[in-house]
Every structure is written in structure tokens, then in C-alpha cells.
Amino acid sequence: MQTKRMTFTGSWLPYALLAPQVIITLIFFIWPSFQALRQSVYRQGDAFGIRPDTFVWFDNFRAIFADPLYLNSLKVTAVFAVGTTLLSMSVALLLAVMVNRMIHSRDSYTTFLVWPYAIAPAIAGVLWWFIFNPSIGIMPYMLDMVGYDWNHRRDSNDAMIMVIIASAWRQISYNFLFFLAGLQSIPHSLIEAAAIDGAGRMKRFWTIVFPLLSPITFFLMVINIVYAMFDTFGVIHATTEGGPAQATNILVYKVYRDGFVNLNFGSSAAQSVVLMAIVIVLTVIQFRYIERRVNY
Amino acid sequence: MVENNRWGNFFAHVVLILGVAIIVFPVYVAIIASTHPPGTFVRGVMPLWPGTHAWENYTTAITEGRSRAGTPPIGGMMWNSFVMAMAITIGKLSISILSAFAIVYFRFPFRIFFFWIIFLTLMLPVEVRIVPTFQVVADFGMLNSFAGLSIPLIASATATFLFRQFFMTVPEELMEAARVDGAGPMKFFKDILLPLSITNIAALFVIMFIYGWNQYLWPLLITTDPDYYTIVMGIQRMVTGGDSEPLWHLVMATVVLAALPPVLVILFMQRLFVKGLTETEK
């Protein structure tokens, strides 16, 4: 790894400079992760120390993968992550393409579109929960007029749609900014050349613009999946609490419930380890992609 | 030249105005709801035009909250959020810039090893190791304290990477000149590197402040004392604390107050925000 050609000398100074960050990382990141790994292969003893923790190999993992509730949670998480990613990315791309056509009003539209990023996922959840409230919400009222009886407290699909909309809404800003930056970096000469050759707007978009955006699209896909899997805890916890009938019980929420409410540490730790594996895979994909783009 | 058709532009404006309307709608509804008396939400459909109770609702929310349901007044929670957000932001910035300085400007044994330890934080978000992290913080006696709310969150690989990236672009000559003039590493850091990094620091400040203010899971885990509740997690207590329907007028006043500081930060520092966002995450 690179440093400057010429470096300072100092035997203890660099360690002192690194110390705060490394110590915090070791205590609050590495050590707990190690504990999670350890707990995932033990069965918790009782609180009085009469029966100590026992080493059970991979029993905890076998147990969670045999548990229909966990398998359901995996499925729910997949649907939720794909739904949130698709919805927020497609809306963001549409808006970015439209804003990119504007000359004078580009900045004002951008201002109106970026601020939801500032709103915490939990608050986004509460906002849409209010709008979809079955008794006084405006959306159920309008859906009722077209004959649909909305109730996210009873209907699993309604609940899933609601948390997807709430999670995607906040993420549109983020995707929009990246798509807009991507669109602005496409050389105008390419578009003009295609126009001279007689390609219409739609054809130009699908054959030139969209392929050139593909690196950014891929990057955003990874980021959005990570967001949907891990940062949306607040959306679920503040609104549906995993219900109705486990329909919105995403993995992160389940780890929290099993660990803190049901106090099932072995299972919760095994689930944590599975999540860690998922994050590590996603991070590696993301970084490999960045390296490739830089070395283009 | 690409054709410039009037109808296409008109269509684009229509799509954008619709888009903006959908984006703004939830917050509009919240602001409207926070201006109505409680009776409005008993039946019928939620109001779409402003009411007359804005002043009462906001003063009740800020000074009383829902004290009976165990939620402290919003004023105190906002203060807690602010302290937590600032502590996280300043903590992250200071430890990251120092470690980036060490990694770029020094050569020493185990440099790569330390770099990897910092890199690992990216792969281990709090969400995947909830219970053991809680246990560590509890063992240190840091539950219900500002130290517990902020310190475990201030290790940041992204900020360190950004500073490292930026330091690599600083011309070598600056450091050579400083050395010729007899400046030590810390003097060089303070008088040359820090002033050069101001824009980067400001951009990261915006991103980190929003990150800190919007923390939810962490305060939820380690605060049981209402004196340390933050506003974003406090809202959850307001909507679920109690058997009846939430008191929507107070909930929505709280939502507006909770969203206001980070939204203002983005609106007033949009350029820095965009810079921070696009540079930290790539």
C-alpha cells in the first residue's frame, strides 16, 4: 500500500495517532463480533453457573435453518430488499433522466428531491404508517373508492407494500444524486452522434445512456440491498413490529427480537453470524467493483 | 444537434412535478396533522388543510410530551439527540483524520495490519452483532450515558479512507518544504494539512451529523432511562406507548421537530452534502 515518497520518522507517534481508532475498533467491533462467533457454537448455560455453557458445534446453525420462522424471515427479507431496491432505483432513475434534460430548473428540482435523505428510516416509517392508517389514512380512503379494502394490520401483502414504500421513499434521494452524477458524466457527443444517425429519444436511452450507466446501477444495487437489509430496522420496529403473522419480520429485526425479547442468545448469535457473512460478501463485491472501475 | 421538442419538455416537467409532489406529500401531511386538535383524528379521513392548533400542539410536545405514557418532553430528547450527533460527528472526524495521517505520512511496522483492522469496521455494522455489543457496553458501565451513546459508533472506515485518499493528492513538496524549514510532523499536520482539509472535513461533517442524529437501534438498546432518550427513538415510544390509537397531533409535531435539524442541514449545505455523499460512499 502506498505512502508518501518521503515520510516522517517517529517511533511511537504513528501508533499514538492510530491508537484511538484502533482501540475503539477492537473493543466495540472486533471483540463483540468474536463473541458472536463464540456464542454461535455454544448453548447458553443457566444464569447461576450450575450448568456451564456447552460447546455444541453447529447445532445452533442447524436449528435456525430447520426453523420455519427463520426460513420465512429469509424469504421476507429477500422480497423486501428486492422490492425496496427496484422501487427506489426505478423512480430515482426516471427523475434523474428528467432533471438532466433541464437547464434552468435543474438545481431547484434537485433541492426538492434530495432532502428526504435527512429523514431517519424510523420517521419515514411513521409518516407512511400514518398515511396508510386503516381508519383515518388518506391512502386507504382513496383505495376504498376503487373498491380495495386496505388493512396492513391484518393483510400480509398490505404490510409488506407499506414498509417497502416507506423504505424506498427515503432512499430515492440517494439514488437520484448518483444517477444524476452518472448522467452528467456521459459525453454529449455520443448522444448527438446517435441523434444524427436518426435514433429517437427512447432508442438513445436504451442503447447508449442506460449501458453507460450500468456501473453506477450495479453499485447502487449493492448499496440499496445493504440499506434494505440493515438500515431499515427502524421502519419495521416503529411500525409493523414484524407483523402481521411474521409478514415483515426481516432478519435484522428477528435477531433483535430473539436476542433481546426472547433472550435466546445461541440462536441470535448464529443469526448474527449469518448476517455477518452476508455483509462481508456484499462489501467484497462492492470493493471489487470499485477497483475495477478505477483501473478501467 | 439533439432535437429540442416542446412537448417532451412539458412532459418532463409534469413527471418532475408529480415526483416532487409524491416526495413532499408525507411531510406535508405531517405538518398539516400537527396543526389540528386531537379530535380531528377520531374518525373520518385525515385533514389536508392546515388547522388552528399549531401553537398548542408544538408547545405541548416540547414541554410535556406524553409524560403519562413514559415519554419525556421533546425538548430534552432533542437536546440528547443533538449532543449524541455532535459527539459522534466530532469523534469520528478526529480519530479518522489522525489515523489517516499516520497511515499516509509514516512508515512503521504493522501499518497494513492496522489498516485492515480499520477496514473491518465496514464489514461489521452494529446491526449484525447486537447482543454482544450490548454486553460489552454494559460491562463498561456505559448504559444510559452519552459516552455509551456515542463512543461505540465513532470508529469509521469511510471517513478514514476519504482522508487517506485526500492526503495522497496533497503535493509532496509541501511536506518537503515543511521538513526543510524544520517543522515536525504535528506542526505540519496542524499548520498545513488541517487547513487544506477544511472542505473535506465540512462535507463529512454534514454526512456524519445526519448519520448521528438518525441513530435508532443503538439508543434503543442502551437507554432505559428516559433522561437519555433521543428524539428519533422516542417517536417509537409515542406511537406504541399506550393501548389506544396514537395521539397523532403530538406524534406528528414530534416527527416534524425530529426531521427539522437534519433537513435544514441538507438544505443549507447542499453542495457540501452532495460532495460528502458521493465521495464517502464510492
Chai-1 contact restraints between the chains, C-beta under 6 A:
chainA,res_idxA,chainB,res_idxB,connection_type,confidence,min_distance_angstrom,max_distance_angstrom,comment,restraint_id
A,M1,B,I112,contact,1.0,0.0,6.0,A-B,restraint_1
A,T3,B,V104,contact,1.0,0.0,6.0,A-B,restraint_2
A,T3,B,R107,contact,1.0,0.0,6.0,A-B,restraint_3
A,K4,B,Y105,contact,1.0,0.0,6.0,A-B,restraint_4
A,R5,B,E172,contact,1.0,0.0,6.0,A-B,restraint_5
A,T7,B,Y105,contact,1.0,0.0,6.0,A-B,restraint_6
A,T7,B,F106,contact,1.0,0.0,6.0,A-B,restraint_7
A,T7,B,R107,contact,1.0,0.0,6.0,A-B,restraint_8
A,F8,B,Y105,contact,1.0,0.0,6.0,A-B,restraint_9
A,F8,B,F106,contact,1.0,0.0,6.0,A-B,restraint_10
A,F8,B,P185,contact,1.0,0.0,6.0,A-B,restraint_11
A,P14,B,A102,contact,1.0,0.0,6.0,A-B,restraint_12
A,P14,B,F106,contact,1.0,0.0,6.0,A-B,restraint_13
A,P14,B,F108,contact,1.0,0.0,6.0,A-B,restraint_14
A,L17,B,L98,contact,1.0,0.0,6.0,A-B,restraint_15
A,L17,B,F101,contact,1.0,0.0,6.0,A-B,restraint_16
A,L17,B,A102,contact,1.0,0.0,6.0,A-B,restraint_17
A,L18,B,S99,contact,1.0,0.0,6.0,A-B,restraint_18
A,L18,B,A102,contact,1.0,0.0,6.0,A-B,restraint_19
A,L18,B,F114,contact,1.0,0.0,6.0,A-B,restraint_20
A,P20,B,I95,contact,1.0,0.0,6.0,A-B,restraint_21
A,Q21,B,I95,contact,1.0,0.0,6.0,A-B,restraint_22
A,Q21,B,S99,contact,1.0,0.0,6.0,A-B,restraint_23
A,Q21,B,A155,contact,1.0,0.0,6.0,A-B,restraint_24
A,V22,B,F114,contact,1.0,0.0,6.0,A-B,restraint_25
A,V22,B,I117,contact,1.0,0.0,6.0,A-B,restraint_26
A,I24,B,A155,contact,1.0,0.0,6.0,A-B,restraint_27
A,T25,B,I117,contact,1.0,0.0,6.0,A-B,restraint_28
A,T25,B,T121,contact,1.0,0.0,6.0,A-B,restraint_29
A,T25,B,A155,contact,1.0,0.0,6.0,A-B,restraint_30
A,F28,B,P152,contact,1.0,0.0,6.0,A-B,restraint_31
A,F29,B,T121,contact,1.0,0.0,6.0,A-B,restraint_32
A,F29,B,L124,contact,1.0,0.0,6.0,A-B,restraint_33
A,P32,B,R129,contact,1.0,0.0,6.0,A-B,restraint_34
A,P32,B,P132,contact,1.0,0.0,6.0,A-B,restraint_35
A,P32,B,T133,contact,1.0,0.0,6.0,A-B,restraint_36
A,P32,B,V136,contact,1.0,0.0,6.0,A-B,restraint_37
A,S33,B,L124,contact,1.0,0.0,6.0,A-B,restraint_38
A,S33,B,R129,contact,1.0,0.0,6.0,A-B,restraint_39
A,Q35,B,P132,contact,1.0,0.0,6.0,A-B,restraint_40
A,A36,B,R129,contact,1.0,0.0,6.0,A-B,restraint_41
A,A36,B,P132,contact,1.0,0.0,6.0,A-B,restraint_42
A,L95,B,G19,contact,1.0,0.0,6.0,A-B,restraint_43
A,M98,B,A12,contact,1.0,0.0,6.0,A-B,restraint_44
A,M98,B,V15,contact,1.0,0.0,6.0,A-B,restraint_45
A,M98,B,L16,contact,1.0,0.0,6.0,A-B,restraint_46
A,R101,B,A12,contact,1.0,0.0,6.0,A-B,restraint_47
A,Y109,B,L16,contact,1.0,0.0,6.0,A-B,restraint_48
A,F112,B,V20,contact,1.0,0.0,6.0,A-B,restraint_49
A,W115,B,V263,contact,1.0,0.0,6.0,A-B,restraint_50
A,W115,B,I266,contact,1.0,0.0,6.0,A-B,restraint_51
A,A118,B,I210,contact,1.0,0.0,6.0,A-B,restraint_52
A,A118,B,P262,contact,1.0,0.0,6.0,A-B,restraint_53
A,A118,B,V263,contact,1.0,0.0,6.0,A-B,restraint_54
A,A118,B,I266,contact,1.0,0.0,6.0,A-B,restraint_55
A,I119,B,A259,contact,1.0,0.0,6.0,A-B,restraint_56
A,A120,B,N214,contact,1.0,0.0,6.0,A-B,restraint_57
A,A120,B,V232,contact,1.0,0.0,6.0,A-B,restraint_58
A,A122,B,Y216,contact,1.0,0.0,6.0,A-B,restraint_59
A,A122,B,V232,contact,1.0,0.0,6.0,A-B,restraint_60
A,I123,B,V255,contact,1.0,0.0,6.0,A-B,restraint_61
A,I123,B,A258,contact,1.0,0.0,6.0,A-B,restraint_62
A,I123,B,A259,contact,1.0,0.0,6.0,A-B,restraint_63
A,V126,B,I235,contact,1.0,0.0,6.0,A-B,restraint_64
A,V126,B,V255,contact,1.0,0.0,6.0,A-B,restraint_65
A,L127,B,P26,contact,1.0,0.0,6.0,A-B,restraint_66
A,L127,B,A30,contact,1.0,0.0,6.0,A-B,restraint_67
A,I136,B,F41,contact,1.0,0.0,6.0,A-B,restraint_68
A,I136,B,V45,contact,1.0,0.0,6.0,A-B,restraint_69
A,I136,B,M46,contact,1.0,0.0,6.0,A-B,restraint_70
A,I138,B,M46,contact,1.0,0.0,6.0,A-B,restraint_71
A,Y141,B,V45,contact,1.0,0.0,6.0,A-B,restraint_72
A,E192,B,V2,contact,1.0,0.0,6.0,A-B,restraint_73
A,A195,B,V2,contact,1.0,0.0,6.0,A-B,restraint_74
A,F230,B,P125,contact,1.0,0.0,6.0,A-B,restraint_75
A,F230,B,E127,contact,1.0,0.0,6.0,A-B,restraint_76
A,F233,B,L217,contact,1.0,0.0,6.0,A-B,restraint_77
A,G234,B,Y216,contact,1.0,0.0,6.0,A-B,restraint_78
A,A238,B,Q236,contact,1.0,0.0,6.0,A-B,restraint_79
A,V252,B,E127,contact,1.0,0.0,6.0,A-B,restraint_80
A,V255,B,I130,contact,1.0,0.0,6.0,A-B,restraint_81
A,Y256,B,I130,contact,1.0,0.0,6.0,A-B,restraint_82
A,G259,B,I130,contact,1.0,0.0,6.0,A-B,restraint_83
A,G259,B,V131,contact,1.0,0.0,6.0,A-B,restraint_84
A,S268,B,V131,contact,1.0,0.0,6.0,A-B,restraint_85
A,S272,B,V128,contact,1.0,0.0,6.0,A-B,restraint_86
A,S272,B,R129,contact,1.0,0.0,6.0,A-B,restraint_87
A,L275,B,V128,contact,1.0,0.0,6.0,A-B,restraint_88
A,M276,B,V128,contact,1.0,0.0,6.0,A-B,restraint_89
A,V279,B,M123,contact,1.0,0.0,6.0,A-B,restraint_90
A,V279,B,V128,contact,1.0,0.0,6.0,A-B,restraint_91
A,I280,B,M123,contact,1.0,0.0,6.0,A-B,restraint_92
A,T283,B,L122,contact,1.0,0.0,6.0,A-B,restraint_93
A,T283,B,M123,contact,1.0,0.0,6.0,A-B,restraint_94
